[in-house]
């Protein structure tokens, strides 16, 4: 056996040992010295972990809502899975192509790029989006600039998971510097989220950042939570997971049931009202932490628990896999999970010009810049990081004192002339603009909403899925009492429909029991 062969066989072991030991050794007061090879390996592990996790969980996304996937149900994985999914289901990778959009702007425009550069880039991109991201895209394309595009007044999904699944890049470019990651997340995360939705991104960015300087999953999870205000529901939810893990250290399902009892309701997102579906950031972040804590450093177990927990079962193992991939490094990810990576590492993600290898290189480059920018140094074969103690970001709350009270069906009703009588403090009408001929041109409806006879808004409703308005109309700040809502379409067309499916009524206190 030649020396070169021996070196190739030993390299993964050496990297693993370096990642576990080298990253922990302080170079001085408040500093950590990491070899460049370990830094690269951890960044590569973070991006690989995300990609593996979202691919693994893809078939189960929102198919298990309000329940978990039973142990006796096998979860599928094979060597060709990554390439097949990348080729056949490119839209699955919204976790990653949104990250790449922001990484690309940081590279092309610079770290001081204005928020509009990031906002306009994803708003005009060719990929599909949903919930807070889509609401923000619509806002930006229709003149509501960031950060207003993510604020509750303009975005009914401010607390949704969106930026939580997109903030990975911020931690990967800020090794050991969670506060620096939070600064970036303040700017970019508010494009589409606010409050608990924004905290999801801050927390994920902090976990990735701390993952470079600690090999202890428990420490990473708990230390990162210091970035979140304690009076927020996001903090309280994740703190509960940590507490219940200590109470039930070997039974993740016991903690899952505790979460279901206390945190599984979705009070504002109209698609999640009174049904098991929940795209809220905090409950899905709880499933990420569930996977990390009960996985206890085991890559397979971590992905499996984060997936079996249900709800956003592709995004959650993606985040858990990315954080653990950063903690352990690429070399330590089990071979069965990496078997298909070589075939896709140079494939650009849909609607982007970046591949895994491309973003690995950019994140490494950006990490070196941020290390120096934050008082560290770059040596010939190593970096010295001036580590940061996590600082708590400011408190925000998206929808205080708002509770759903009713959700009547409208059964695909024509929205033009639709009149609704409600009793409450707010409403949301769900529906869609559609073309009657699938192969026909798209169309943009324009409609007015009248509340108690007064026009309060004029909105556009594209039939094109990419630029659609996520809901028809909503208003959560009405005076308490009875109101009449009426929709009037200004430009009806015989070739297109504006349909209403159902509506949600909101009040200032929860309603329980039997109502008439």
Residue pairs with C-beta under 8 A, 6 or more apart in sequence:
11 331
12 331
12 332
13 331
15 37
15 38
15 41
15 329
15 330
15 331
15 332
16 328
16 329
16 331
16 332
18 35
18 37
18 38
18 41
19 38
19 41
19 42
19 215
19 328
19 329
19 331
19 332
20 215
22 33
22 34
22 35
22 38
23 32
23 34
23 38
23 42
23 212
23 213
23 214
23 215
24 32
24 213
24 214
24 215
25 32
25 33
26 32
26 33
27 33
27 384
28 384
30 386
30 387
31 376
31 384
31 385
31 386
31 387
32 176
32 213
32 384
32 385
32 387
33 382
33 383
33 384
33 385
34 175
34 212
34 213
34 382
34 383
34 385
35 381
35 382
36 381
36 382
36 383
37 381
38 329
39 175
39 212
39 364
39 367
39 383
40 360
40 364
41 329
41 330
41 331
42 175
42 211
42 212
42 326
42 327
42 329
42 330
43 172
43 326
43 360
43 363
43 364
43 367
44 329
44 330
44 360
45 325
45 326
45 327
45 328
45 329
45 330
45 331
45 332
45 333
46 168
46 171
46 172
46 208
46 211
46 322
46 323
46 325
46 326
46 363
47 168
47 172
47 322
47 325
47 356
47 359
47 360
47 363
48 325
48 330
48 333
48 338
48 341
48 356
49 299
49 318
49 320
49 321
49 322
49 323
49 324
49 325
49 326
49 333
50 95
50 96
50 99
50 168
50 318
50 319
50 321
50 322
50 325
51 82
51 93
51 96
51 318
51 341
51 344
51 356
52 82
52 303
52 321
52 325
52 333
52 337
52 338
52 341
53 303
53 306
53 314
53 316
53 317
53 318
53 319
53 320
53 321
53 322
54 92
54 93
54 95
54 96
54 314
54 315
54 317
54 318
55 81
55 82
55 85
55 86
55 92
55 314
56 75
56 77
56 81
56 303
56 307
56 314
56 317
56 321
57 303
57 306
57 307
57 313
57 314
57 315
57 316
57 317
57 318
58 85
58 89
58 92
58 314
59 76
60 69
60 75
60 307
60 310
60 313
60 314
61 92
61 312
61 313
61 314
61 315
62 277
62 279
62 311
62 312
62 313
63 313
64 308
64 310
64 311
64 313
65 275
65 276
65 277
65 278
65 310
65 311
66 260
66 264
66 276
66 278
66 310
67 276
67 310
68 253
68 256
68 308
68 309
68 310
69 75
69 307
69 308
69 310
69 313
71 308
75 304
75 307
75 308
77 336
77 337
78 340
79 339
79 340
80 340
80 343
81 340
82 340
82 341
82 343
82 344
83 340
83 343
83 344
83 347
85 92
86 93
86 344
86 347
86 349
90 349
90 350
90 351
91 127
91 128
91 350
92 314
93 349
93 350
94 127
94 128
94 129
94 130
94 133
94 165
95 165
95 166
95 168
95 314
95 315
95 318
95 319
96 318
96 349
97 125
97 127
97 349
97 350
97 351
97 352
98 122
98 129
98 133
98 162
98 165
98 166
99 166
99 167
99 168
99 169
99 359
100 169
100 349
100 352
100 354
100 359
101 118
101 121
101 122
101 125
101 352
102 118
102 121
102 122
102 166
102 169
102 188
103 169
103 173
103 354
103 359
103 362
103 363
103 366
104 121
104 352
104 353
104 354
105 113
105 117
105 118
105 121
106 113
106 173
106 362
106 366
107 362
107 365
107 366
109 117
111 366
111 369
111 370
111 373
115 146
115 147
115 187
115 188
115 190
115 191
116 145
116 146
118 146
118 187
118 188
118 191
119 136
119 140
119 145
119 146
119 149
119 191
120 140
122 129
122 133
122 137
122 191
123 136
123 137
123 140
123 141
124 141
125 351
126 351
126 466
127 350
127 351
128 465
128 466
129 137
129 466
130 162
130 470
131 157
131 160
131 161
131 162
131 269
131 279
131 470
132 150
132 155
132 157
132 158
132 160
132 161
132 162
132 163
132 192
132 193
132 197
133 162
133 192
134 468
134 470
135 149
135 154
135 155
135 156
135 157
135 192
135 470
136 146
136 149
136 150
136 155
136 191
136 192
137 467
138 467
138 468
138 469
138 470
139 148
139 149
139 154
139 155
140 146
140 149
140 191
141 467
142 459
142 460
144 154
146 190
146 191
147 190
147 191
147 194
148 154
149 155
149 191
149 192
150 158
150 189
150 190
150 191
150 192
150 193
150 194
150 197
150 198
151 158
151 190
151 194
152 158
152 194
152 195
152 398
152 399
152 476
155 192
155 193
155 194
156 268
156 269
156 270
156 428
156 470
156 471
156 474
156 476
157 197
157 269
157 279
157 470
158 193
158 194
158 195
158 197
158 198
158 398
158 399
159 193
159 194
159 195
159 196
159 197
159 268
159 269
159 280
159 281
159 282
159 398
159 399
160 193
160 197
160 269
160 279
160 280
160 281
161 197
161 200
161 279
161 280
161 281
161 284
161 285
161 312
161 315
162 192
162 193
162 197
163 185
163 188
163 189
163 191
163 192
163 193
163 197
163 198
163 200
163 201
164 193
164 197
164 200
164 201
164 203
164 204
164 281
164 284
164 285
164 315
164 319
165 204
165 312
165 315
165 318
165 319
166 201
167 181
167 185
167 189
167 200
167 201
167 202
167 204
167 205
167 208
168 204
168 205
168 208
168 319
168 322
169 359
169 363
170 181
170 184
170 185
170 188
170 201
170 205
170 208
170 209
171 178
171 181
171 204
171 205
171 206
171 207
171 208
171 209
171 210
171 211
171 326
172 208
172 326
172 363
172 367
173 181
173 184
173 363
173 366
173 367
173 370
174 180
174 181
174 184
174 205
174 209
174 367
174 370
174 374
175 209
175 212
175 213
175 367
175 370
175 371
175 383
175 385
176 209
176 210
176 212
176 213
176 385
176 386
176 387
176 388
177 209
177 370
177 371
177 374
177 385
177 386
177 387
177 388
178 205
178 206
178 209
178 210
178 224
178 227
178 388
178 390
178 391
179 227
179 388
179 390
179 391
180 209
180 370
180 373
180 374
180 388
181 202
181 205
181 206
181 208
181 209
182 202
182 205
182 206
182 227
182 391
182 393
184 205
185 198
185 201
185 202
185 205
186 198
186 202
186 393
189 197
189 198
189 201
189 202
190 198
193 200
193 201
193 281
194 396
194 398
195 232
195 234
195 396
195 397
195 398
195 399
196 232
196 233
196 234
196 280
196 281
196 282
196 397
196 398
197 281
197 398
198 396
199 228
199 229
199 232
199 234
199 235
199 281
199 282
199 393
199 396
200 234
200 281
200 282
200 284
200 285
202 227
202 228
202 393
203 224
203 225
203 227
203 228
203 234
203 238
203 285
204 285
204 288
204 319
204 323
206 223
206 224
206 225
206 226
206 227
206 390
207 220
207 221
207 224
207 323
208 322
208 323
208 326
209 224
210 219
210 220
210 223
210 224
210 390
211 220
211 323
211 324
211 326
211 327
212 326
212 385
213 385
213 387
214 220
214 223
214 327
215 327
215 328
217 292
217 293
217 295
217 296
217 297
217 324
217 327
218 293
220 292
220 323
220 327
221 238
221 242
221 289
221 292
221 293
222 242
223 390
224 390
225 235
225 238
225 239
225 242
226 389
226 390
226 391
226 392
227 390
227 391
227 392
227 393
228 234
228 235
228 238
228 392
228 393
229 235
229 392
229 393
229 394
229 395
230 236
230 239
230 392
231 395
232 395
232 396
232 397
233 263
233 282
234 281
234 282
234 285
237 259
237 262
237 263
237 282
237 283
237 285
237 286
238 282
238 285
238 286
238 289
240 258
240 259
240 262
240 263
240 286
241 255
241 259
241 286
241 289
241 290
241 293
242 289
242 293
244 254
244 255
244 258
244 259
245 255
245 290
245 293
245 294
247 254
248 254
248 255
252 290
252 294
252 305
252 309
255 290
255 294
256 290
256 309
259 283
259 286
259 287
259 290
263 282
263 283
263 286
264 276
264 278
264 283
265 278
266 272
266 273
266 277
266 278
266 279
266 280
267 273
267 399
267 402
267 403
267 404
268 398
268 399
268 402
268 404
268 476
268 506
269 278
269 279
269 280
270 407
270 428
270 430
270 471
270 474
270 504
271 277
271 279
271 430
272 278
272 279
272 280
273 404
273 407
273 504
274 404
274 407
277 311
278 284
278 311
279 311
279 312
283 311
284 311
284 312
284 315
284 316
285 319
287 306
287 309
287 310
287 311
287 312
287 316
288 306
288 316
288 319
288 320
288 323
290 305
290 306
290 309
291 302
291 303
291 304
291 305
291 306
291 307
291 309
291 316
291 317
291 320
292 302
292 306
292 320
292 323
292 324
294 301
294 302
294 305
295 301
295 302
295 303
295 304
295 305
295 306
295 320
295 324
297 324
297 327
297 328
299 321
299 324
299 325
299 328
299 332
299 333
299 334
299 337
300 334
300 337
302 317
302 320
302 321
302 324
303 317
303 320
303 321
303 337
306 313
306 316
306 317
306 319
306 320
306 321
307 313
307 314
307 316
307 317
309 316
325 333
330 338
341 356
344 355
344 356
345 355
345 356
345 357
346 355
346 356
346 357
347 355
347 356
348 354
348 355
348 358
349 355
354 362
367 383
368 378
368 383
371 377
371 378
371 383
371 384
371 385
371 386
372 378
374 386
374 388
375 386
376 383
376 384
376 385
376 386
377 383
377 384
378 384
399 476
401 508
401 509
402 425
402 426
402 476
402 506
402 507
402 508
403 506
403 507
403 508
403 509
403 510
403 511
404 504
404 505
404 506
404 507
405 424
405 505
405 506
405 507
405 510
405 511
406 422
406 424
406 504
406 505
406 515
407 502
407 503
407 504
407 505
408 502
408 503
408 505
409 501
409 502
410 418
410 429
410 431
410 500
410 501
410 502
410 503
411 501
412 499
412 500
412 501
413 499
413 500
413 501
414 497
414 498
414 499
414 500
415 429
415 431
415 447
415 472
415 487
415 489
415 498
415 499
415 500
416 447
416 487
416 488
416 489
416 492
416 498
417 486
417 487
417 488
417 489
418 429
418 486
418 487
418 500
419 484
419 485
419 486
420 427
420 429
420 484
420 485
420 486
420 503
421 482
421 483
421 484
421 485
422 482
422 483
422 484
422 485
422 503
422 505
423 481
423 482
423 483
423 505
424 478
424 480
424 483
424 505
424 506
424 507
425 476
425 477
425 478
425 479
425 480
425 506
425 507
425 508
426 474
426 475
426 476
426 477
426 478
426 505
426 506
426 507
427 473
427 474
427 475
427 478
427 483
427 485
427 503
427 504
427 505
427 506
428 471
428 473
428 474
428 476
428 503
428 504
428 506
429 471
429 472
429 473
429 474
429 485
429 487
429 500
429 503
430 471
430 472
430 500
430 501
430 502
430 503
430 504
431 471
431 472
431 498
431 499
431 500
431 501
432 468
432 498
432 499
432 501
433 443
433 444
433 445
433 461
433 462
433 463
433 468
433 469
433 496
433 497
433 498
433 499
434 463
434 496
434 497
434 499
435 441
435 442
435 443
435 463
435 495
435 496
435 497
436 495
436 496
436 497
437 495
440 495
442 462
442 463
442 464
443 462
443 463
443 493
443 495
443 496
444 460
444 461
444 462
444 463
445 460
445 461
445 462
445 463
445 489
445 490
445 491
445 492
445 493
445 496
445 498
446 458
446 459
446 460
446 461
446 489
446 490
446 491
447 458
447 459
447 461
447 472
447 473
447 487
447 488
447 489
447 490
447 498
448 455
448 457
448 458
448 487
448 488
448 490
449 455
449 456
449 457
449 458
449 459
449 473
449 475
449 485
449 486
449 487
450 456
450 484
450 485
450 486
450 487
450 488
451 475
451 478
451 483
451 484
451 485
452 483
452 484
453 484
456 475
457 473
457 475
458 490
459 469
459 472
459 473
460 469
461 468
461 469
461 472
461 498
462 468
462 469
463 496
472 487
472 498
472 500
473 485
473 487
476 506
480 507
480 508
487 500
489 498
492 498
